[in-house]
Amino acid sequence: MPFVKYEDGLFTKNDSRKTLYVPMICSLVVCVLVMIINLVCFPKKEIGHSWMENSGWAMDTVQWLILNFILWSFNRLTVKASLRRWINLGLFIWIMSAAFDVMDEFIHQPMWVGYYVEDVSRLAGMLCVSMGIYFIVRYVNDKYADVSIDSYRDELTHLPNRRYFKNVLLELNNANNYVFIIDIDFFKNINDKYGHDVGDEVLREFGNLLSRLYDGNVTASRIGGEEFAVILQLSSKQDASVVAEKILSRTRDLIIRGEIRFTVSIGAGHKKEDETVEDLLKRVDIALYDAKCRGKNRIEWADG
């Protein structure tokens, strides 16, 4: 399958030990240091024989394990190292605080350790993690926006694609909506004579021409091959006809590589009340076919 490498999404199997295992080793080192400091610097507690008397260490250990699991899971994310910094730092500090909590069940720690090491470091860790989460959420949101835009954008012309065109049509809910379907005349001849790279250039330049029509009421899309579409939210058929004539004349004036000229044919239609998208496009497609049959370089309006 060609898309296997994308199946994991944000998570990665991550063969890089530096990315995945170094943070876990650092966490272990921090906890060992905390253990050594407590054993060397503070006296041991008398441990009772009842499990209930010593249950605190189990809860603290579970907390410590959960924090390490979060650290391991987070470092499986395929994000930039700069985005890992705050959360890794915060988790290291938080894990250190949790390690002091575990040792507090076995060691007589001074009160200042509980206040200034455990509590303050826990809060500092939470603060760093919170900042890291904010940056990660902002990064994911930006990526989501980019992917959303890409899913609705034609790669060659950078116009909206067929999916976007269909979605906009489905959202139209008033009577003043017009649709053009535009086809480049004799496009196959351009490809055959000049090559597909020149054909792509023709598509890009025509896409640029249509993109300059955008004003909030006129939206152009590339819906496939040499076929484009325009949705117009205008007050009258006359206004829509002015836009169509503008497309025809500007296309005739367009010159590619100093010698290539071309024209387009336009099928146009007015969306009827309660008309389905499929029925509208069928009518406009027939109008485009009529424009092609009647000499091209013209606009034909759909019946009705």
C-alpha positions as CSV (number, residue, x, y, z in Angstrom):
1,M,0.0,0.0,0.0
2,P,1.4,3.4,-0.9
3,F,0.1,5.2,2.2
4,V,1.4,2.8,4.8
5,K,3.9,5.3,6.3
6,Y,0.9,7.7,7.0
7,E,-1.2,5.1,8.8
8,D,0.1,5.9,12.3
9,G,-1.0,9.5,12.1
10,L,0.6,11.6,14.8
11,F,1.9,8.5,16.6
12,T,5.0,6.9,15.2
13,K,6.7,3.6,15.8
14,N,9.7,5.8,16.2
15,D,12.9,3.8,15.6
16,S,14.9,6.8,17.0
17,R,16.2,5.9,20.5
18,K,17.2,9.4,21.0
19,T,13.6,10.7,20.6
20,L,11.8,7.9,22.4
21,Y,14.1,6.3,25.0
22,V,16.4,9.2,26.1
23,P,13.5,11.0,28.0
24,M,12.7,7.7,29.8
25,I,16.3,7.2,30.8
26,C,16.5,10.8,32.0
27,S,13.4,10.2,34.1
28,L,14.9,7.1,35.6
29,V,18.1,8.9,36.4
30,V,16.2,11.7,38.1
31,C,14.3,9.2,40.2
32,V,17.4,7.3,41.2
33,L,19.0,10.6,42.2
34,V,15.9,11.5,44.3
35,M,16.2,8.1,46.0
36,I,19.9,8.5,46.8
37,I,19.4,12.0,48.2
38,N,16.6,10.8,50.5
39,L,18.5,7.7,51.7
40,V,21.7,9.7,52.3
41,C,20.3,12.9,53.8
42,F,17.3,11.9,55.8
43,P,16.5,9.2,58.4
44,K,14.4,6.2,57.6
45,K,10.9,5.7,59.0
46,E,9.7,2.8,61.1
47,I,7.6,0.7,58.7
48,G,4.4,-0.9,60.2
49,H,3.4,-4.5,59.5
50,S,-0.1,-3.7,58.3
51,W,-0.6,-3.1,54.6
52,M,-3.2,-0.4,55.4
53,E,-0.5,1.4,57.4
54,N,1.8,1.5,54.4
55,S,-0.8,2.0,51.6
56,G,0.4,5.5,50.7
57,W,3.4,4.3,48.8
58,A,1.2,2.3,46.4
59,M,-0.9,5.4,45.5
60,D,2.3,7.5,45.1
61,T,3.9,4.8,42.9
62,V,0.8,4.6,40.7
63,Q,1.0,8.4,40.2
64,W,4.7,8.1,39.3
65,L,4.0,5.3,36.8
66,I,1.2,7.3,35.2
67,L,3.5,10.3,34.7
68,N,6.1,8.1,33.1
69,F,3.5,6.6,30.8
70,I,2.5,10.1,29.8
71,L,6.1,11.0,29.1
72,W,6.6,7.8,27.0
73,S,3.3,8.3,25.1
74,F,4.0,12.0,24.4
75,N,7.4,11.3,22.9
76,R,5.8,9.0,20.4
77,L,4.2,12.0,18.8
78,T,5.8,13.1,15.5
79,V,6.3,16.8,16.4
80,K,9.2,19.1,16.3
81,A,11.8,19.0,19.2
82,S,11.0,22.6,20.1
83,L,7.4,21.5,20.8
84,R,8.6,18.7,23.1
85,R,10.7,21.0,25.3
86,W,8.1,22.4,27.6
87,I,6.1,19.2,28.2
88,N,9.3,17.1,28.7
89,L,10.7,19.7,31.2
90,G,7.4,19.8,33.0
91,L,7.0,16.1,33.2
92,F,10.6,15.7,34.5
93,I,9.9,18.1,37.3
94,W,6.6,16.5,38.0
95,I,8.1,13.0,38.1
96,M,10.8,14.3,40.4
97,S,8.0,15.6,42.8
98,A,6.2,12.2,42.5
99,A,9.5,10.4,43.4
100,F,9.9,12.6,46.5
101,D,6.3,11.6,47.4
102,V,7.1,7.9,47.1
103,M,10.2,8.3,49.3
104,D,8.2,10.3,51.9
105,E,6.5,7.0,52.8
106,F,9.8,5.5,53.8
107,I,11.9,8.5,54.8
108,H,11.4,11.2,57.4
109,Q,11.6,14.2,55.1
110,P,11.9,17.7,56.7
111,M,8.8,19.9,56.3
112,W,10.6,22.2,53.9
113,V,11.0,19.3,51.5
114,G,7.2,18.8,51.4
115,Y,6.5,22.5,50.9
116,Y,9.3,23.6,48.6
117,V,10.4,20.5,46.8
118,E,7.3,18.4,46.4
119,D,4.5,21.0,46.2
120,V,6.4,23.8,44.4
121,S,8.1,21.4,41.9
122,R,4.7,19.8,41.3
123,L,3.1,23.1,40.5
124,A,6.1,24.1,38.4
125,G,5.8,20.9,36.5
126,M,2.1,21.4,35.9
127,L,2.7,24.9,34.7
128,C,5.4,23.8,32.2
129,V,3.1,20.9,31.0
130,S,0.2,23.4,30.6
131,M,2.3,25.7,28.5
132,G,3.5,22.7,26.4
133,I,-0.1,21.5,25.9
134,Y,-1.0,25.0,24.7
135,F,1.8,25.0,22.1
136,I,0.9,21.5,21.0
137,V,-2.8,22.3,20.6
138,R,-1.9,25.4,18.6
139,Y,0.4,23.4,16.4
140,V,-2.2,20.7,15.8
141,N,-4.8,23.3,15.1
142,D,-2.5,24.9,12.5
143,K,-1.8,21.5,10.9
144,Y,-5.5,20.7,10.9
145,A,-6.2,24.0,9.2
146,D,-3.5,23.3,6.6
147,V,-4.9,19.8,5.9
148,S,-8.4,21.1,5.7
149,I,-7.4,23.8,3.2
150,D,-5.4,21.3,1.2
151,S,-8.3,18.9,1.0
152,Y,-10.4,21.6,-0.6
153,R,-7.7,23.1,-2.9
154,D,-6.7,22.0,-6.4
155,E,-2.9,21.4,-6.3
156,L,-2.2,22.7,-9.8
157,T,-4.2,25.9,-9.9
158,H,-4.7,26.5,-6.1
159,L,-8.3,27.1,-6.8
160,P,-11.0,25.4,-4.7
161,N,-11.5,21.8,-6.0
162,R,-14.6,19.8,-6.9
163,R,-15.3,18.8,-3.2
164,Y,-15.4,22.5,-2.1
165,F,-17.6,23.4,-5.1
166,K,-20.1,20.7,-4.2
167,N,-20.1,21.7,-0.6
168,V,-20.8,25.4,-1.4
169,L,-23.6,24.4,-3.7
170,L,-25.2,22.3,-1.0
171,E,-25.1,25.3,1.3
172,L,-26.8,27.7,-1.1
173,N,-30.2,28.7,0.3
174,N,-31.5,31.7,-1.5
175,A,-32.8,32.4,-5.0
176,N,-30.0,34.6,-6.3
177,N,-27.5,31.9,-7.2
178,Y,-26.0,31.2,-10.6
179,V,-23.6,28.5,-11.7
180,F,-21.1,28.4,-14.6
181,I,-19.4,25.3,-15.8
182,I,-16.4,26.3,-18.0
183,D,-14.4,24.2,-20.4
184,I,-11.2,25.2,-22.2
185,D,-11.8,24.8,-26.0
186,F,-9.4,22.5,-27.9
187,F,-7.4,21.8,-24.8
188,K,-6.3,18.3,-26.1
189,N,-4.8,20.1,-29.1
190,I,-2.7,22.3,-26.8
191,N,-1.4,19.2,-24.9
192,D,-0.7,17.3,-28.2
193,K,1.1,20.3,-29.8
194,Y,3.0,21.8,-26.9
195,G,3.2,19.1,-24.3
196,H,1.5,18.5,-21.0
197,D,3.8,21.0,-19.1
198,V,2.5,23.8,-21.3
199,G,-1.1,22.4,-20.8
200,D,-0.5,22.7,-17.1
201,E,0.7,26.3,-17.5
202,V,-2.5,27.1,-19.5
203,L,-4.6,25.6,-16.6
204,R,-2.6,27.6,-14.0
205,E,-3.0,30.9,-15.9
206,F,-6.7,30.4,-16.5
207,G,-7.0,29.5,-12.8
208,N,-5.3,32.8,-11.9
209,L,-7.7,34.6,-14.2
210,L,-10.7,33.1,-12.5
211,S,-9.2,33.6,-9.0
212,R,-9.1,37.4,-9.7
213,L,-12.9,37.3,-10.0
214,Y,-13.3,36.4,-6.3
215,D,-15.0,39.1,-4.3
216,G,-17.1,37.1,-1.8
217,N,-20.0,36.8,-4.3
218,V,-18.1,35.0,-7.0
219,T,-16.2,31.8,-6.3
220,A,-14.3,29.8,-8.9
221,S,-13.2,26.2,-8.7
222,R,-11.4,23.6,-10.8
223,I,-13.6,20.6,-10.9
224,G,-11.5,18.3,-13.1
225,G,-9.2,18.3,-16.1
226,E,-9.8,21.4,-18.2
227,E,-13.2,22.0,-16.6
228,F,-13.8,24.8,-14.1
229,A,-16.9,26.1,-12.3
230,V,-18.0,29.4,-10.9
231,I,-20.7,30.0,-8.3
232,L,-22.2,33.5,-8.3
233,Q,-24.4,35.0,-5.7
234,L,-25.7,38.0,-7.6
235,S,-29.0,39.8,-7.8
236,S,-29.8,39.2,-11.5
237,K,-29.1,37.2,-14.5
238,Q,-27.8,40.3,-16.2
239,D,-25.1,40.7,-13.6
240,A,-24.2,37.1,-14.0
241,S,-24.0,37.5,-17.8
242,V,-21.6,40.5,-17.3
243,V,-19.2,38.2,-15.4
244,A,-19.5,35.5,-18.0
245,E,-18.6,38.0,-20.8
246,K,-15.7,39.2,-18.7
247,I,-14.4,35.7,-18.5
248,L,-14.7,35.2,-22.3
249,S,-13.0,38.4,-23.2
250,R,-10.2,38.1,-20.7
251,T,-9.5,34.6,-21.8
252,R,-9.3,35.7,-25.4
253,D,-6.8,38.4,-24.4
254,L,-4.6,35.9,-22.5
255,I,-1.3,34.9,-24.2
256,I,0.8,32.0,-22.9
257,R,4.5,32.0,-23.7
258,G,4.1,34.8,-26.2
259,E,2.1,32.7,-28.7
260,I,-0.6,30.4,-27.2
261,R,-4.1,31.8,-27.2
262,F,-7.2,29.9,-26.3
263,T,-10.9,30.3,-25.7
264,V,-13.5,28.8,-23.3
265,S,-17.1,27.7,-23.5
266,I,-19.5,28.4,-20.7
267,G,-22.7,26.6,-19.6
268,A,-24.7,28.7,-17.2
269,G,-27.7,28.2,-15.0
270,H,-29.8,29.8,-12.3
271,K,-30.5,27.6,-9.3
272,K,-34.2,27.0,-8.9
273,E,-35.9,26.9,-5.6
274,D,-35.7,23.4,-4.0
275,E,-33.7,22.2,-7.0
276,T,-31.1,19.5,-6.1
277,V,-27.4,20.0,-6.9
278,E,-27.5,17.1,-9.3
279,D,-30.4,18.5,-11.3
280,L,-28.7,21.9,-11.5
281,L,-25.4,20.5,-12.7
282,K,-27.2,18.3,-15.2
283,R,-28.9,21.4,-16.7
284,V,-25.7,23.4,-16.8
285,D,-23.8,20.5,-18.3
286,I,-26.3,20.4,-21.2
287,A,-25.9,24.1,-21.7
288,L,-22.1,23.7,-21.8
289,Y,-22.5,21.0,-24.4
290,D,-24.7,23.3,-26.5
291,A,-22.1,26.0,-26.2
292,K,-19.5,23.6,-27.6
293,C,-21.8,22.4,-30.4
294,R,-22.6,26.0,-31.4
295,G,-19.1,27.1,-32.1
296,K,-17.4,27.4,-28.7
297,N,-16.0,30.7,-27.2
298,R,-19.6,31.5,-26.0
299,I,-22.0,31.3,-23.2
300,E,-25.2,29.3,-23.2
301,W,-27.9,29.5,-20.5
302,A,-29.7,26.4,-19.3
303,D,-33.4,26.1,-19.9
304,G,-35.6,27.2,-17.0
